[in-house]
Amino acid sequence: MTHFSAFSLLKNALTGHKNWTEQWPDAQPKAEYDVIIVGAGGHGLGAAYYLATQHGITNIAVIDKGWLGGGNTGRNTTIIRSNYLYDESARLFDHSVDLWQNLSQELNYNVMYSNRGVLMLAHNVHDVQSFKRHVHSNRLNGVDNRWLSTEECKEYCPPLNISKSSRYPVMGGALQERAGTARHDAVAWGYARGAAARGVDVIQNCAVQAIRRNDDGSVAGVDTDKGFIKAKKVAVSASGHNSMVMATAGVRLPLESMPLQALVSEPVKPVFPCVVMSNAVHAYCSQSDKGELVIGSGTDQYVSYGQRGGLPLIEHTVSAISEVFPIFNRMRMLRKWAGITDNTPDRSPIIGKTPVPNLYVNCGWGTGGFKATPGSAHVFAWTIAKDEPHPINAPFTLDRFRTGRLIDEAAAAAVAH
Ligand SMILES: Cc1cc2nc3c(=O)[nH]c(=O)nc-3n(C[C@H](O)[C@H](O)[C@H](O)COP(=O)(O)OP(=O)(O)OC[C@H]3O[C@@H](n4cnc5c(N)ncnc54)[C@H](O)[C@@H]3O)c2cc1C
């Protein structure tokens, strides 16, 4: 398996890049594993990586119905930030932002983490009050976030329209400077390569049809396209389809699956220095290293498993972007796509044990789980290995929807990218 080093780069450059070996083998299922992870997105692959590197568990299969990283991990707009309102969320997302800083070095794989700053625009009095509340709460939690005046927003992001007669006037903004973006595919590839190098089987094109249980109710394994595979523990990270997979084990999850869309423009020279989020109008923008504007919108307002989404939402998003950044008015859009997000009532994830012994779930990331990939995978691996939650994910139980101890980021921000 290829290992990246200055020497291997030089050697392969001199031999015309014809001798690079595979990044990870195309594994076929064994009869039995210690842990089966359903879903080879960043969260599933990351959990396998941390199980292998931090808990010494390597007899693991990560199984995906498609190709690895082909779910939301490879479809998102890559916004990374940790300026959430509640203490529980701040701890979880900031743990992740901490891990992002050195992830390329940890994986020996360039995930292109760029902390270019995320600026959240306030367009009305409610936004101003809500974001200032976030700034204060974040500071109390040791999370960087500061308030910028309208003029300071313009200075930080010159393409911004701050005209007072604009349809969406900018009344200021909250800036998290440690926040930014990363290359989404590389995150999946880096974790897959790191996990496979330690003996983890990454099995693609193999749908999990059902989770099978023993007579005592505990997990027995999974039925797949390639037959039954026995497992001591099963962990589910099948974003968008978690409720369906978990229902086969008799666990009902409080999730609604909805399409979320994104689009990219034709590439242009570097013009956009940061990430801008406009929650009130549901439009987000950054510029990729290739030069494309990466634009995201809000979820379609209906439940669906169709990975397409409707055009009215795209039209709304593009018109909002044109209003907030008039210099992009005449740019052409190249591609649009959607992913299926699974949304909890409080818009916070569920990471932990389930009522079924030895069955674990990491789900409900809605529109904002990419940023959490390293942090969540890290604490999920802990939970699987020790059969108990890590202190960081302990509040993110399934049970909170019964007890009412919600972590209501939905009410706090109404958006979670
Ligand atoms: C358009 C869009 C924009 C987004 N923007 C952002 C953003 O800017 N910032 C942010 O933080 N988050 C964002 N998100 C959310 C983020 O992408 C997800 O929360 C995160 O990537 C989820 O990762 P995952 O590993 O849990 O799931 P996924 O990457 O979706 O992986 C789950 C995998 O499970 C597999 N699977 C499903 N069912 C089965 C089955 N029965 N058997 C086997 N495998 C199965 C799927 O094929 C898939 O590969 C966005 C999402 C979308 C769609």
The ligand as a Tripos MOL2 file, in Angstrom:
@<TRIPOS>MOLECULE
LIG
   53    58     1     0     0
SMALL
NO_CHARGES

@<TRIPOS>ATOM
      1 C1        -25.3820   19.3990   -0.1060 C.3       1 LIG1
      2 C2        -24.8510   19.1920    1.2920 C.ar      1 LIG1
      3 C3        -24.1060   20.1970    1.8940 C.ar      1 LIG1
      4 C4        -23.6030   20.0280    3.1820 C.ar      1 LIG1
      5 N1        -22.7950   20.9940    3.6960 N.ar      1 LIG1
      6 C5        -22.1840   20.7910    4.8930 C.ar      1 LIG1
      7 C6        -21.2440   21.7330    5.3650 C.ar      1 LIG1
      8 O1        -20.9450   22.7340    4.7120 O.2       1 LIG1
      9 N2        -20.6570   21.5030    6.5730 N.ar      1 LIG1
     10 C7        -20.9670   20.3970    7.3310 C.ar      1 LIG1
     11 O2        -20.4250   20.2620    8.4180 O.2       1 LIG1
     12 N3        -21.8320   19.4510    6.8680 N.ar      1 LIG1
     13 C8        -22.4380   19.6210    5.6720 C.ar      1 LIG1
     14 N4        -23.3260   18.6800    5.1900 N.ar      1 LIG1
     15 C9        -23.6550   17.5000    6.0100 C.3       1 LIG1
     16 C10       -22.5550   16.4580    5.9390 C.3       1 LIG1
     17 O3        -22.2230   16.1980    4.6120 O.3       1 LIG1
     18 C11       -22.9830   15.1550    6.6170 C.3       1 LIG1
     19 O4        -23.5560   15.4170    7.8940 O.3       1 LIG1
     20 C12       -21.8080   14.2230    6.8330 C.3       1 LIG1
     21 O5        -21.0020   14.1640    5.6840 O.3       1 LIG1
     22 C13       -22.3210   12.8500    7.1980 C.3       1 LIG1
     23 O6        -21.2350   11.9370    7.1280 O.3       1 LIG1
     24 P1        -21.4970   10.4050    7.3510 P.3       1 LIG1
     25 O7        -20.1900    9.7220    7.2950 O.co2     1 LIG1
     26 O8        -22.3170   10.2370    8.5790 O.co2     1 LIG1
     27 O9        -22.4680   10.0060    6.1540 O.3       1 LIG1
     28 P2        -22.2230    9.6910    4.6130 P.3       1 LIG1
     29 O10       -21.0140   10.3190    4.0900 O.co2     1 LIG1
     30 O11       -23.5120    9.9930    3.9200 O.co2     1 LIG1
     31 O12       -21.9780    8.1490    4.6320 O.3       1 LIG1
     32 C14       -23.0140    7.2170    4.8720 C.3       1 LIG1
     33 C15       -22.8080    6.0550    3.9590 C.3       1 LIG1
     34 O13       -23.7580    5.0480    4.3180 O.3       1 LIG1
     35 C16       -24.0300    4.3070    3.1570 C.3       1 LIG1
     36 N5        -25.2460    3.5280    3.3460 N.ar      1 LIG1
     37 C17       -26.5250    3.9730    3.4480 C.ar      1 LIG1
     38 N6        -27.3730    2.9550    3.5970 N.ar      1 LIG1
     39 C18       -26.6100    1.8200    3.5970 C.ar      1 LIG1
     40 C19       -26.9080    0.4360    3.7050 C.ar      1 LIG1
     41 N7        -28.1500   -0.0310    3.8460 N.pl3     1 LIG1
     42 N8        -25.8720   -0.4500    3.6430 N.ar      1 LIG1
     43 C20       -24.5850   -0.0070    3.4810 C.ar      1 LIG1
     44 N9        -24.2660    1.2940    3.3700 N.ar      1 LIG1
     45 C21       -25.2590    2.1940    3.4440 C.ar      1 LIG1
     46 C22       -24.1060    5.3700    2.0630 C.3       1 LIG1
     47 O14       -23.8770    4.8030    0.7860 O.3       1 LIG1
     48 C23       -23.0210    6.3500    2.4900 C.3       1 LIG1
     49 O15       -21.8120    6.1860    1.7870 O.3       1 LIG1
     50 C24       -23.8770   18.8180    3.9040 C.ar      1 LIG1
     51 C25       -24.6270   17.8090    3.3160 C.ar      1 LIG1
     52 C26       -25.1050   17.9870    2.0180 C.ar      1 LIG1
     53 C27       -25.9090   16.8820    1.3780 C.3       1 LIG1
@<TRIPOS>BOND
     1     1     2 1
     2     2     3 ar
     3     2    52 ar
     4     3     4 ar
     5     4     5 ar
     6     4    50 ar
     7     5     6 ar
     8     6     7 ar
     9     6    13 1
    10     7     8 2
    11     7     9 ar
    12     9    10 ar
    13    10    11 2
    14    10    12 ar
    15    12    13 ar
    16    13    14 ar
    17    14    15 1
    18    14    50 ar
    19    15    16 1
    20    16    17 1
    21    16    18 1
    22    18    19 1
    23    18    20 1
    24    20    21 1
    25    20    22 1
    26    22    23 1
    27    23    24 1
    28    24    25 2
    29    24    26 1
    30    24    27 1
    31    27    28 1
    32    28    29 2
    33    28    30 1
    34    28    31 1
    35    31    32 1
    36    32    33 1
    37    33    34 1
    38    33    48 1
    39    34    35 1
    40    35    36 1
    41    35    46 1
    42    36    37 ar
    43    36    45 ar
    44    37    38 ar
    45    38    39 ar
    46    39    40 ar
    47    39    45 ar
    48    40    41 1
    49    40    42 ar
    50    42    43 ar
    51    43    44 ar
    52    44    45 ar
    53    46    47 1
    54    46    48 1
    55    48    49 1
    56    50    51 ar
    57    51    52 ar
    58    52    53 1
@<TRIPOS>SUBSTRUCTURE
     1 LIG1         1 GROUP 0 **** ****
